[in-house]
Amino acid sequence: MKELTFATTVKSYAFDELPETYRQLVEKAKAMTRNSYSPYSGFRVGAALLLDNGEILGGTNQENAAYPSGLCAERTAMFYANANYPDVPVRALAVACYTNGHFTDEPGSPCGSCRQSLLETEHRFGKDIPVILYGEKHTIVFESVRSTLPYCFVNDSLQG
Ligand code: THU
């Protein structure tokens, strides 16, 4: 038996320390929270994607009376990008969460299903997608989706 260790390093920034592009993306994610459809949880999530062509796209969580039929903001944004810009790589993703009248102090982090969906796009284009998670106290940056999912499952894993 041997033990394997999977380590992840993230960067924690004060908002003002973020690179300009990341700040812009966070502002878009924050603005998107206003479009969230979240009557059941009251938890408004906004996501913003920067495409390789410079365009910025947004997404929000979309809830449903049949709870599991809803979708997170990250996947809404990513599926929209993949549906409308199938050949354009995604350069970065930002997420912001708003509840009880304010943005969350701690960053909201994508759920497991979102990480897996985001990974597909990252892997498909072979370009790291930094994941920028905004919180009022600090903003956490993962350098890639892969780094949020140790020992992940991708298309190569299907080869046996
Ligand atoms: N949610 C997201 O949109 N993204 C996340 O990363 C975590 C959770 C949504 C799902 C649901 O509408 C609400 O937040 C509460 O879980």
Boltz pocket constraint, residues with backbone or C-beta under 6 A from the ligand:
constraints:
  - pocket:
      binder: B
      contacts: [[A, 37], [A, 38], [A, 41], [A, 43], [A, 45], [A, 60], [A, 61], [A, 62], [A, 63], [A, 70], [A, 71], [A, 72], [A, 73], [A, 74], [A, 108], [A, 109], [A, 110], [A, 111], [A, 114]]
      max_distance: 6.0
